[in-house]
């Protein structure tokens, strides 16, 4: 693992590395790349809306009924 100059230098630097220091640096790097408002909007728009799902189901049901009447 690469040396992290921002990790705390103390008891942990003698025998092993402090994993929390690396995690904090990674999270800071990831969080600075994307504004918080943008992240929240993306989370809100992650899936289809319930109205769209109901409309698609209704259209499929209507088309199925029309096809059944046409071939019966």
mmCIF file of the N, C-alpha and C atoms, coordinates in Angstrom:
data_MODEL
# 
_entry.id   MODEL 
# 
loop_
_atom_site.group_PDB 
_atom_site.id 
_atom_site.type_symbol 
_atom_site.label_atom_id 
_atom_site.label_alt_id 
_atom_site.label_comp_id 
_atom_site.label_asym_id 
_atom_site.label_entity_id 
_atom_site.label_seq_id 
_atom_site.pdbx_PDB_ins_code 
_atom_site.Cartn_x 
_atom_site.Cartn_y 
_atom_site.Cartn_z 
_atom_site.occupancy 
_atom_site.B_iso_or_equiv 
_atom_site.pdbx_formal_charge 
_atom_site.auth_seq_id 
_atom_site.auth_comp_id 
_atom_site.auth_asym_id 
_atom_site.auth_atom_id 
_atom_site.pdbx_PDB_model_num 
ATOM 1   N N  . UNK A 1 1  ? 0.844   -1.168  0.000   1.00 0.00 ? 1  UNK A N  1 
ATOM 2   C CA . UNK A 1 1  ? 0.000   0.000   0.000   1.00 0.00 ? 1  UNK A CA 1 
ATOM 3   C C  . UNK A 1 1  ? 0.896   1.239   0.000   1.00 0.00 ? 1  UNK A C  1 
ATOM 4   N N  . UNK A 1 2  ? 0.473   2.259   -0.687  1.00 0.00 ? 2  UNK A N  1 
ATOM 5   C CA . UNK A 1 2  ? 1.279   3.475   -0.802  1.00 0.00 ? 2  UNK A CA 1 
ATOM 6   C C  . UNK A 1 2  ? 1.266   4.255   0.512   1.00 0.00 ? 2  UNK A C  1 
ATOM 7   N N  . UNK A 1 3  ? 2.316   5.015   0.714   1.00 0.00 ? 3  UNK A N  1 
ATOM 8   C CA . UNK A 1 3  ? 2.426   5.841   1.916   1.00 0.00 ? 3  UNK A CA 1 
ATOM 9   C C  . UNK A 1 3  ? 1.469   7.018   1.787   1.00 0.00 ? 3  UNK A C  1 
ATOM 10  N N  . UNK A 1 4  ? 0.707   7.270   2.831   1.00 0.00 ? 4  UNK A N  1 
ATOM 11  C CA . UNK A 1 4  ? -0.238  8.381   2.839   1.00 0.00 ? 4  UNK A CA 1 
ATOM 12  C C  . UNK A 1 4  ? 0.319   9.484   3.732   1.00 0.00 ? 4  UNK A C  1 
ATOM 13  N N  . UNK A 1 5  ? 0.790   10.597  3.157   1.00 0.00 ? 5  UNK A N  1 
ATOM 14  C CA . UNK A 1 5  ? 1.374   11.663  3.975   1.00 0.00 ? 5  UNK A CA 1 
ATOM 15  C C  . UNK A 1 5  ? 0.348   12.371  4.849   1.00 0.00 ? 5  UNK A C  1 
ATOM 16  N N  . UNK A 1 6  ? -0.952  12.210  4.551   1.00 0.00 ? 6  UNK A N  1 
ATOM 17  C CA . UNK A 1 6  ? -1.984  12.882  5.336   1.00 0.00 ? 6  UNK A CA 1 
ATOM 18  C C  . UNK A 1 6  ? -2.479  12.022  6.495   1.00 0.00 ? 6  UNK A C  1 
ATOM 19  N N  . UNK A 1 7  ? -2.063  10.782  6.564   1.00 0.00 ? 7  UNK A N  1 
ATOM 20  C CA . UNK A 1 7  ? -2.486  9.895   7.647   1.00 0.00 ? 7  UNK A CA 1 
ATOM 21  C C  . UNK A 1 7  ? -1.826  10.340  8.951   1.00 0.00 ? 7  UNK A C  1 
ATOM 22  N N  . UNK A 1 8  ? -2.510  10.117  10.060  1.00 0.00 ? 8  UNK A N  1 
ATOM 23  C CA . UNK A 1 8  ? -1.910  10.507  11.347  1.00 0.00 ? 8  UNK A CA 1 
ATOM 24  C C  . UNK A 1 8  ? -0.614  9.745   11.613  1.00 0.00 ? 8  UNK A C  1 
ATOM 25  N N  . UNK A 1 9  ? 0.373   10.467  12.097  1.00 0.00 ? 9  UNK A N  1 
ATOM 26  C CA . UNK A 1 9  ? 1.671   9.863   12.393  1.00 0.00 ? 9  UNK A CA 1 
ATOM 27  C C  . UNK A 1 9  ? 1.781   9.694   13.902  1.00 0.00 ? 9  UNK A C  1 
ATOM 28  N N  . UNK A 1 10 ? 1.729   8.478   14.364  1.00 0.00 ? 10 UNK A N  1 
ATOM 29  C CA . UNK A 1 10 ? 1.806   8.235   15.798  1.00 0.00 ? 10 UNK A CA 1 
ATOM 30  C C  . UNK A 1 10 ? 2.177   6.791   16.036  1.00 0.00 ? 10 UNK A C  1 
ATOM 31  N N  . UNK A 1 11 ? 1.475   6.154   16.958  1.00 0.00 ? 11 UNK A N  1 
ATOM 32  C CA . UNK A 1 11 ? 1.755   4.769   17.288  1.00 0.00 ? 11 UNK A CA 1 
ATOM 33  C C  . UNK A 1 11 ? 1.511   3.847   16.099  1.00 0.00 ? 11 UNK A C  1 
ATOM 34  N N  . UNK A 1 12 ? 0.538   4.164   15.286  1.00 0.00 ? 12 UNK A N  1 
ATOM 35  C CA . UNK A 1 12 ? 0.173   3.292   14.173  1.00 0.00 ? 12 UNK A CA 1 
ATOM 36  C C  . UNK A 1 12 ? 1.200   3.292   13.046  1.00 0.00 ? 12 UNK A C  1 
ATOM 37  N N  . UNK A 1 13 ? 2.021   4.309   12.954  1.00 0.00 ? 13 UNK A N  1 
ATOM 38  C CA . UNK A 1 13 ? 2.973   4.383   11.850  1.00 0.00 ? 13 UNK A CA 1 
ATOM 39  C C  . UNK A 1 13 ? 4.139   3.408   12.023  1.00 0.00 ? 13 UNK A C  1 
ATOM 40  N N  . UNK A 1 14 ? 4.328   2.868   13.213  1.00 0.00 ? 14 UNK A N  1 
ATOM 41  C CA . UNK A 1 14 ? 5.448   1.964   13.438  1.00 0.00 ? 14 UNK A CA 1 
ATOM 42  C C  . UNK A 1 14 ? 5.162   0.549   12.946  1.00 0.00 ? 14 UNK A C  1 
ATOM 43  N N  . UNK A 1 15 ? 3.966   0.022   13.235  1.00 0.00 ? 15 UNK A N  1 
ATOM 44  C CA . UNK A 1 15 ? 3.694   -1.368  12.912  1.00 0.00 ? 15 UNK A CA 1 
ATOM 45  C C  . UNK A 1 15 ? 2.782   -1.555  11.715  1.00 0.00 ? 15 UNK A C  1 
ATOM 46  N N  . UNK A 1 16 ? 1.835   -0.710  11.513  1.00 0.00 ? 16 UNK A N  1 
ATOM 47  C CA . UNK A 1 16 ? 0.881   -0.860  10.415  1.00 0.00 ? 16 UNK A CA 1 
ATOM 48  C C  . UNK A 1 16 ? 0.279   0.479   10.072  1.00 0.00 ? 16 UNK A C  1 
ATOM 49  N N  . UNK A 1 17 ? -0.597  0.453   9.096   1.00 0.00 ? 17 UNK A N  1 
ATOM 50  C CA . UNK A 1 17 ? -1.216  1.705   8.687   1.00 0.00 ? 17 UNK A CA 1 
ATOM 51  C C  . UNK A 1 17 ? -2.585  1.846   9.329   1.00 0.00 ? 17 UNK A C  1 
ATOM 52  N N  . UNK A 1 18 ? -3.000  3.075   9.503   1.00 0.00 ? 18 UNK A N  1 
ATOM 53  C CA . UNK A 1 18 ? -4.307  3.363   10.069  1.00 0.00 ? 18 UNK A CA 1 
ATOM 54  C C  . UNK A 1 18 ? -5.339  3.330   8.950   1.00 0.00 ? 18 UNK A C  1 
ATOM 55  N N  . UNK A 1 19 ? -6.208  2.314   8.903   1.00 0.00 ? 19 UNK A N  1 
ATOM 56  C CA . UNK A 1 19 ? -7.165  2.226   7.798   1.00 0.00 ? 19 UNK A CA 1 
ATOM 57  C C  . UNK A 1 19 ? -8.188  3.355   7.794   1.00 0.00 ? 19 UNK A C  1 
ATOM 58  N N  . UNK A 1 20 ? -8.502  3.915   8.948   1.00 0.00 ? 20 UNK A N  1 
ATOM 59  C CA . UNK A 1 20 ? -9.496  4.985   8.970   1.00 0.00 ? 20 UNK A CA 1 
ATOM 60  C C  . UNK A 1 20 ? -8.960  6.245   8.290   1.00 0.00 ? 20 UNK A C  1 
ATOM 61  N N  . UNK A 1 21 ? -7.674  6.478   8.354   1.00 0.00 ? 21 UNK A N  1 
ATOM 62  C CA . UNK A 1 21 ? -7.100  7.637   7.673   1.00 0.00 ? 21 UNK A CA 1 
ATOM 63  C C  . UNK A 1 21 ? -7.250  7.522   6.172   1.00 0.00 ? 21 UNK A C  1 
ATOM 64  N N  . UNK A 1 22 ? -7.036  6.339   5.637   1.00 0.00 ? 22 UNK A N  1 
ATOM 65  C CA . UNK A 1 22 ? -7.191  6.124   4.206   1.00 0.00 ? 22 UNK A CA 1 
ATOM 66  C C  . UNK A 1 22 ? -8.650  6.261   3.795   1.00 0.00 ? 22 UNK A C  1 
ATOM 67  N N  . UNK A 1 23 ? -9.556  5.752   4.607   1.00 0.00 ? 23 UNK A N  1 
ATOM 68  C CA . UNK A 1 23 ? -10.979 5.840   4.295   1.00 0.00 ? 23 UNK A CA 1 
ATOM 69  C C  . UNK A 1 23 ? -11.441 7.281   4.299   1.00 0.00 ? 23 UNK A C  1 
ATOM 70  N N  . UNK A 1 24 ? -10.982 8.055   5.262   1.00 0.00 ? 24 UNK A N  1 
ATOM 71  C CA . UNK A 1 24 ? -11.382 9.457   5.328   1.00 0.00 ? 24 UNK A CA 1 
ATOM 72  C C  . UNK A 1 24 ? -10.866 10.228  4.118   1.00 0.00 ? 24 UNK A C  1 
ATOM 73  N N  . UNK A 1 25 ? -9.654  9.949   3.700   1.00 0.00 ? 25 UNK A N  1 
ATOM 74  C CA . UNK A 1 25 ? -9.107  10.633  2.527   1.00 0.00 ? 25 UNK A CA 1 
ATOM 75  C C  . UNK A 1 25 ? -9.878  10.238  1.268   1.00 0.00 ? 25 UNK A C  1 
ATOM 76  N N  . UNK A 1 26 ? -10.253 8.966   1.153   1.00 0.00 ? 26 UNK A N  1 
ATOM 77  C CA . UNK A 1 26 ? -11.009 8.519   -0.011  1.00 0.00 ? 26 UNK A CA 1 
ATOM 78  C C  . UNK A 1 26 ? -12.377 9.188   -0.056  1.00 0.00 ? 26 UNK A C  1 
ATOM 79  N N  . UNK A 1 27 ? -13.050 9.237   1.083   1.00 0.00 ? 27 UNK A N  1 
ATOM 80  C CA . UNK A 1 27 ? -14.370 9.870   1.115   1.00 0.00 ? 27 UNK A CA 1 
ATOM 81  C C  . UNK A 1 27 ? -14.281 11.354  0.795   1.00 0.00 ? 27 UNK A C  1 
ATOM 82  N N  . UNK A 1 28 ? -13.258 12.020  1.283   1.00 0.00 ? 28 UNK A N  1 
ATOM 83  C CA . UNK A 1 28 ? -13.085 13.441  0.975   1.00 0.00 ? 28 UNK A CA 1 
ATOM 84  C C  . UNK A 1 28 ? -12.853 13.631  -0.522  1.00 0.00 ? 28 UNK A C  1 
ATOM 85  N N  . UNK A 1 29 ? -12.094 12.739  -1.132  1.00 0.00 ? 29 UNK A N  1 
ATOM 86  C CA . UNK A 1 29 ? -11.828 12.815  -2.569  1.00 0.00 ? 29 UNK A CA 1 
ATOM 87  C C  . UNK A 1 29 ? -13.108 12.600  -3.361  1.00 0.00 ? 29 UNK A C  1 
ATOM 88  N N  . UNK A 1 30 ? -13.894 11.616  -2.986  1.00 0.00 ? 30 UNK A N  1 
ATOM 89  C CA . UNK A 1 30 ? -15.135 11.324  -3.708  1.00 0.00 ? 30 UNK A CA 1 
ATOM 90  C C  . UNK A 1 30 ? -16.141 12.444  -3.515  1.00 0.00 ? 30 UNK A C  1 
ATOM 91  N N  . UNK A 1 31 ? -16.269 12.961  -2.299  1.00 0.00 ? 31 UNK A N  1 
ATOM 92  C CA . UNK A 1 31 ? -17.260 13.989  -2.011  1.00 0.00 ? 31 UNK A CA 1 
ATOM 93  C C  . UNK A 1 31 ? -16.935 15.322  -2.665  1.00 0.00 ? 31 UNK A C  1 
ATOM 94  N N  . UNK A 1 32 ? -15.669 15.628  -2.865  1.00 0.00 ? 32 UNK A N  1 
ATOM 95  C CA . UNK A 1 32 ? -15.341 16.930  -3.452  1.00 0.00 ? 32 UNK A CA 1 
ATOM 96  C C  . UNK A 1 32 ? -15.603 16.960  -4.952  1.00 0.00 ? 32 UNK A C  1 
ATOM 97  N N  . UNK A 1 33 ? -15.735 15.806  -5.590  1.00 0.00 ? 33 UNK A N  1 
ATOM 98  C CA . UNK A 1 33 ? -15.933 15.758  -7.036  1.00 0.00 ? 33 UNK A CA 1 
ATOM 99  C C  . UNK A 1 33 ? -17.338 16.078  -7.476  1.00 0.00 ? 33 UNK A C  1 
ATOM 100 N N  . UNK A 1 34 ? -18.337 15.936  -6.597  1.00 0.00 ? 34 UNK A N  1 
ATOM 101 C CA . UNK A 1 34 ? -19.726 16.119  -6.983  1.00 0.00 ? 34 UNK A CA 1 
ATOM 102 C C  . UNK A 1 34 ? -20.437 16.973  -5.943  1.00 0.00 ? 34 UNK A C  1 
ATOM 103 N N  . UNK A 1 35 ? -21.068 18.059  -6.361  1.00 0.00 ? 35 UNK A N  1 
ATOM 104 C CA . UNK A 1 35 ? -21.794 18.895  -5.399  1.00 0.00 ? 35 UNK A CA 1 
ATOM 105 C C  . UNK A 1 35 ? -22.932 18.123  -4.744  1.00 0.00 ? 35 UNK A C  1 
ATOM 106 N N  . UNK A 1 36 ? -23.263 18.488  -3.515  1.00 0.00 ? 36 UNK A N  1 
ATOM 107 C CA . UNK A 1 36 ? -24.249 17.741  -2.753  1.00 0.00 ? 36 UNK A CA 1 
ATOM 108 C C  . UNK A 1 36 ? -25.647 17.833  -3.363  1.00 0.00 ? 36 UNK A C  1 
ATOM 109 N N  . UNK A 1 37 ? -26.042 18.974  -3.859  1.00 0.00 ? 37 UNK A N  1 
ATOM 110 C CA . UNK A 1 37 ? -27.369 19.119  -4.456  1.00 0.00 ? 37 UNK A CA 1 
ATOM 111 C C  . UNK A 1 37 ? -27.540 18.220  -5.667  1.00 0.00 ? 37 UNK A C  1 
ATOM 112 N N  . UNK A 1 38 ? -26.527 18.089  -6.435  1.00 0.00 ? 38 UNK A N  1 
ATOM 113 C CA . UNK A 1 38 ? -26.567 17.241  -7.626  1.00 0.00 ? 38 UNK A CA 1 
ATOM 114 C C  . UNK A 1 38 ? -26.728 15.771  -7.237  1.00 0.00 ? 38 UNK A C  1 
ATOM 115 N N  . UNK A 1 39 ? -26.061 15.374  -6.170  1.00 0.00 ? 39 UNK A N  1 
ATOM 116 C CA . UNK A 1 39 ? -26.132 13.998  -5.701  1.00 0.00 ? 39 UNK A CA 1 
ATOM 117 C C  . UNK A 1 39 ? -27.545 13.683  -5.212  1.00 0.00 ? 39 UNK A C  1 
ATOM 118 N N  . UNK A 1 40 ? -28.184 14.610  -4.531  1.00 0.00 ? 40 UNK A N  1 
ATOM 119 C CA . UNK A 1 40 ? -29.527 14.385  -4.012  1.00 0.00 ? 40 UNK A CA 1 
ATOM 120 C C  . UNK A 1 40 ? -30.538 14.303  -5.150  1.00 0.00 ? 40 UNK A C  1 
ATOM 121 N N  . UNK A 1 41 ? -30.382 15.114  -6.186  1.00 0.00 ? 41 UNK A N  1 
ATOM 122 C CA . UNK A 1 41 ? -31.280 15.049  -7.334  1.00 0.00 ? 41 UNK A CA 1 
ATOM 123 C C  . UNK A 1 41 ? -31.151 13.713  -8.048  1.00 0.00 ? 41 UNK A C  1 
ATOM 124 N N  . UNK A 1 42 ? -29.936 13.218  -8.183  1.00 0.00 ? 42 UNK A N  1 
ATOM 125 C CA . UNK A 1 42 ? -29.721 11.934  -8.842  1.00 0.00 ? 42 UNK A CA 1 
ATOM 126 C C  . UNK A 1 42 ? -30.354 10.814  -8.033  1.00 0.00 ? 42 UNK A C  1 
ATOM 127 N N  . UNK A 1 43 ? -30.304 10.886  -6.721  1.00 0.00 ? 43 UNK A N  1 
ATOM 128 C CA . UNK A 1 43 ? -30.913 9.851   -5.893  1.00 0.00 ? 43 UNK A CA 1 
ATOM 129 C C  . UNK A 1 43 ? -32.432 9.895   -6.002  1.00 0.00 ? 43 UNK A C  1 
ATOM 130 N N  . UNK A 1 44 ? -33.002 11.086  -6.131  1.00 0.00 ? 44 UNK A N  1 
ATOM 131 C CA . UNK A 1 44 ? -34.449 11.216  -6.238  1.00 0.00 ? 44 UNK A CA 1 
ATOM 132 C C  . UNK A 1 44 ? -34.959 10.720  -7.588  1.00 0.00 ? 44 UNK A C  1 
ATOM 133 N N  . UNK A 1 45 ? -34.157 10.783  -8.627  1.00 0.00 ? 45 UNK A N  1 
ATOM 134 C CA . UNK A 1 45 ? -34.577 10.392  -9.962  1.00 0.00 ? 45 UNK A CA 1 
ATOM 135 C C  . UNK A 1 45 ? -34.051 9.012   -10.344 1.00 0.00 ? 45 UNK A C  1 
ATOM 136 N N  . UNK A 1 46 ? -33.753 8.181   -9.379  1.00 0.00 ? 46 UNK A N  1 
ATOM 137 C CA . UNK A 1 46 ? -33.101 6.915   -9.673  1.00 0.00 ? 46 UNK A CA 1 
ATOM 138 C C  . UNK A 1 46 ? -34.020 5.893   -10.320 1.00 0.00 ? 46 UNK A C  1 
ATOM 139 N N  . UNK A 1 47 ? -35.327 5.956   -10.078 1.00 0.00 ? 47 UNK A N  1 
ATOM 140 C CA . UNK A 1 47 ? -36.221 4.952   -10.630 1.00 0.00 ? 47 UNK A CA 1 
ATOM 141 C C  . UNK A 1 47 ? -37.424 5.582   -11.294 1.00 0.00 ? 47 UNK A C  1 
ATOM 142 N N  . UNK A 1 48 ? -38.201 4.751   -11.999 1.00 0.00 ? 48 UNK A N  1 
ATOM 143 C CA . UNK A 1 48 ? -39.401 5.278   -12.647 1.00 0.00 ? 48 UNK A CA 1 
ATOM 144 C C  . UNK A 1 48 ? -40.453 5.682   -11.610 1.00 0.00 ? 48 UNK A C  1 
ATOM 145 N N  . UNK A 1 49 ? -41.252 6.642   -11.958 1.00 0.00 ? 49 UNK A N  1 
ATOM 146 C CA . UNK A 1 49 ? -42.280 7.123   -11.043 1.00 0.00 ? 49 UNK A CA 1 
ATOM 147 C C  . UNK A 1 49 ? -43.469 6.168   -11.067 1.00 0.00 ? 49 UNK A C  1 
ATOM 148 N N  . UNK A 1 50 ? -44.203 6.083   -9.969  1.00 0.00 ? 50 UNK A N  1 
ATOM 149 C CA . UNK A 1 50 ? -45.338 5.152   -9.907  1.00 0.00 ? 50 UNK A CA 1 
ATOM 150 C C  . UNK A 1 50 ? -46.382 5.420   -10.994 1.00 0.00 ? 50 UNK A C  1 
ATOM 151 N N  . UNK A 1 51 ? -46.595 6.668   -11.354 1.00 0.00 ? 51 UNK A N  1 
ATOM 152 C CA . UNK A 1 51 ? -47.572 6.990   -12.398 1.00 0.00 ? 51 UNK A CA 1 
ATOM 153 C C  . UNK A 1 51 ? -47.187 6.398   -13.743 1.00 0.00 ? 51 UNK A C  1 
ATOM 154 N N  . UNK A 1 52 ? -45.907 6.399   -14.043 1.00 0.00 ? 52 UNK A N  1 
ATOM 155 C CA . UNK A 1 52 ? -45.430 5.838   -15.312 1.00 0.00 ? 52 UNK A CA 1 
ATOM 156 C C  . UNK A 1 52 ? -45.650 4.329   -15.325 1.00 0.00 ? 52 UNK A C  1 
ATOM 157 N N  . UNK A 1 53 ? -45.368 3.679   -14.212 1.00 0.00 ? 53 UNK A N  1 
ATOM 158 C CA . UNK A 1 53 ? -45.547 2.226   -14.133 1.00 0.00 ? 53 UNK A CA 1 
ATOM 159 C C  . UNK A 1 53 ? -47.025 1.864   -14.311 1.00 0.00 ? 53 UNK A C  1 
ATOM 160 N N  . UNK A 1 54 ? -47.924 2.595   -13.656 1.00 0.00 ? 54 UNK A N  1 
ATOM 161 C CA . UNK A 1 54 ? -49.361 2.335   -13.774 1.00 0.00 ? 54 UNK A CA 1 
ATOM 162 C C  . UNK A 1 54 ? -49.827 2.561   -15.210 1.00 0.00 ? 54 UNK A C  1 
ATOM 163 N N  . UNK A 1 55 ? -49.340 3.614   -15.855 1.00 0.00 ? 55 UNK A N  1 
ATOM 164 C CA . UNK A 1 55 ? -49.724 3.900   -17.231 1.00 0.00 ? 55 UNK A CA 1 
ATOM 165 C C  . UNK A 1 55 ? -49.274 2.787   -18.174 1.00 0.00 ? 55 UNK A C  1 
ATOM 166 N N  . UNK A 1 56 ? -48.064 2.281   -17.994 1.00 0.00 ? 56 UNK A N  1 
ATOM 167 C CA . UNK A 1 56 ? -47.558 1.205   -18.855 1.00 0.00 ? 56 UNK A CA 1 
ATOM 168 C C  . UNK A 1 56 ? -48.389 -0.061  -18.656 1.00 0.00 ? 56 UNK A C  1 
ATOM 169 N N  . UNK A 1 57 ? -48.713 -0.385  -17.414 1.00 0.00 ? 57 UNK A N  1 
ATOM 170 C CA . UNK A 1 57 ? -49.533 -1.565  -17.143 1.00 0.00 ? 57 UNK A CA 1 
ATOM 171 C C  . UNK A 1 57 ? -50.920 -1.403  -17.769 1.00 0.00 ? 57 UNK A C  1 
ATOM 172 N N  . UNK A 1 58 ? -51.499 -0.216  -17.684 1.00 0.00 ? 58 UNK A N  1 
ATOM 173 C CA . UNK A 1 58 ? -52.813 0.036   -18.265 1.00 0.00 ? 58 UNK A CA 1 
ATOM 174 C C  . UNK A 1 58 ? -52.779 -0.100  -19.789 1.00 0.00 ? 58 UNK A C  1 
ATOM 175 N N  . UNK A 1 59 ? -51.759 0.426   -20.427 1.00 0.00 ? 59 UNK A N  1 
ATOM 176 C CA . UNK A 1 59 ? -51.638 0.330   -21.895 1.00 0.00 ? 59 UNK A CA 1 
ATOM 177 C C  . UNK A 1 59 ? -51.500 -1.122  -22.318 1.00 0.00 ? 59 UNK A C  1 
ATOM 178 N N  . UNK A 1 60 ? -50.687 -1.891  -21.611 1.00 0.00 ? 60 UNK A N  1 
ATOM 179 C CA . UNK A 1 60 ? -50.520 -3.313  -21.946 1.00 0.00 ? 60 UNK A CA 1 
ATOM 180 C C  . UNK A 1 60 ? -51.845 -4.049  -21.775 1.00 0.00 ? 60 UNK A C  1 
ATOM 181 N N  . UNK A 1 61 ? -52.595 -3.748  -20.718 1.00 0.00 ? 61 UNK A N  1 
ATOM 182 C CA . UNK A 1 61 ? -53.887 -4.400  -20.492 1.00 0.00 ? 61 UNK A CA 1 
ATOM 183 C C  . UNK A 1 61 ? -54.881 -4.048  -21.594 1.00 0.00 ? 61 UNK A C  1 
ATOM 184 N N  . UNK A 1 62 ? -54.921 -2.786  -21.992 1.00 0.00 ? 62 UNK A N  1 
ATOM 185 C CA . UNK A 1 62 ? -55.838 -2.356  -23.057 1.00 0.00 ? 62 UNK A CA 1 
ATOM 186 C C  . UNK A 1 62 ? -55.467 -3.007  -24.381 1.00 0.00 ? 62 UNK A C  1 
ATOM 187 N N  . UNK A 1 63 ? -54.187 -3.034  -24.705 1.00 0.00 ? 63 UNK A N  1 
ATOM 188 C CA . UNK A 1 63 ? -53.751 -3.677  -25.952 1.00 0.00 ? 63 UNK A CA 1 
ATOM 189 C C  . UNK A 1 63 ? -54.067 -5.169  -25.928 1.00 0.00 ? 63 UNK A C  1 
ATOM 190 N N  . UNK A 1 64 ? -53.901 -5.805  -24.782 1.00 0.00 ? 64 UNK A N  1 
ATOM 191 C CA . UNK A 1 64 ? -54.240 -7.217  -24.665 1.00 0.00 ? 64 UNK A CA 1 
ATOM 192 C C  . UNK A 1 64 ? -55.728 -7.459  -24.871 1.00 0.00 ? 64 UNK A C  1 
ATOM 193 N N  . UNK A 1 65 ? -56.567 -6.602  -24.309 1.00 0.00 ? 65 UNK A N  1 
ATOM 194 C CA . UNK A 1 65 ? -58.020 -6.738  -24.479 1.00 0.00 ? 65 UNK A CA 1 
ATOM 195 C C  . UNK A 1 65 ? -58.428 -6.522  -25.932 1.00 0.00 ? 65 UNK A C  1 
ATOM 196 N N  . UNK A 1 66 ? -57.849 -5.540  -26.591 1.00 0.00 ? 66 UNK A N  1 
ATOM 197 C CA . UNK A 1 66 ? -58.143 -5.277  -28.010 1.00 0.00 ? 66 UNK A CA 1 
ATOM 198 C C  . UNK A 1 66 ? -57.710 -6.456  -28.862 1.00 0.00 ? 66 UNK A C  1 
ATOM 199 N N  . UNK A 1 67 ? -56.524 -6.990  -28.612 1.00 0.00 ? 67 UNK A N  1 
ATOM 200 C CA . UNK A 1 67 ? -56.045 -8.133  -29.376 1.00 0.00 ? 67 UNK A CA 1 
ATOM 201 C C  . UNK A 1 67 ? -56.918 -9.355  -29.130 1.00 0.00 ? 67 UNK A C  1 
ATOM 202 N N  . UNK A 1 68 ? -57.378 -9.565  -27.896 1.00 0.00 ? 68 UNK A N  1 
ATOM 203 C CA . UNK A 1 68 ? -58.232 -10.707 -27.584 1.00 0.00 ? 68 UNK A CA 1 
ATOM 204 C C  . UNK A 1 68 ? -59.581 -10.593 -28.316 1.00 0.00 ? 68 UNK A C  1 
ATOM 205 N N  . UNK A 1 69 ? -60.143 -9.367  -28.335 1.00 0.00 ? 69 UNK A N  1 
ATOM 206 C CA . UNK A 1 69 ? -61.397 -9.155  -29.049 1.00 0.00 ? 69 UNK A CA 1 
ATOM 207 C C  . UNK A 1 69 ? -61.230 -9.303  -30.555 1.00 0.00 ? 69 UNK A C  1 
ATOM 208 N N  . UNK A 1 70 ? -60.079 -8.893  -31.067 1.00 0.00 ? 70 UNK A N  1 
ATOM 209 C CA . UNK A 1 70 ? -59.844 -8.958  -32.509 1.00 0.00 ? 70 UNK A CA 1 
ATOM 210 C C  . UNK A 1 70 ? -59.691 -10.406 -32.990 1.00 0.00 ? 70 UNK A C  1 
ATOM 211 N N  . UNK A 1 71 ? -59.083 -11.271 -32.167 1.00 0.00 ? 71 UNK A N  1 
ATOM 212 C CA . UNK A 1 71 ? -58.835 -12.647 -32.587 1.00 0.00 ? 71 UNK A CA 1 
ATOM 213 C C  . UNK A 1 71 ? -59.896 -13.621 -32.073 1.00 0.00 ? 71 UNK A C  1 
ATOM 214 N N  . UNK A 1 72 ? -60.851 -13.155 -31.287 1.00 0.00 ? 72 UNK A N  1 
ATOM 215 C CA . UNK A 1 72 ? -61.874 -14.070 -30.752 1.00 0.00 ? 72 UNK A CA 1 
ATOM 216 C C  . UNK A 1 72 ? -63.017 -14.274 -31.701 1.00 0.00 ? 72 UNK A C  1 
# 
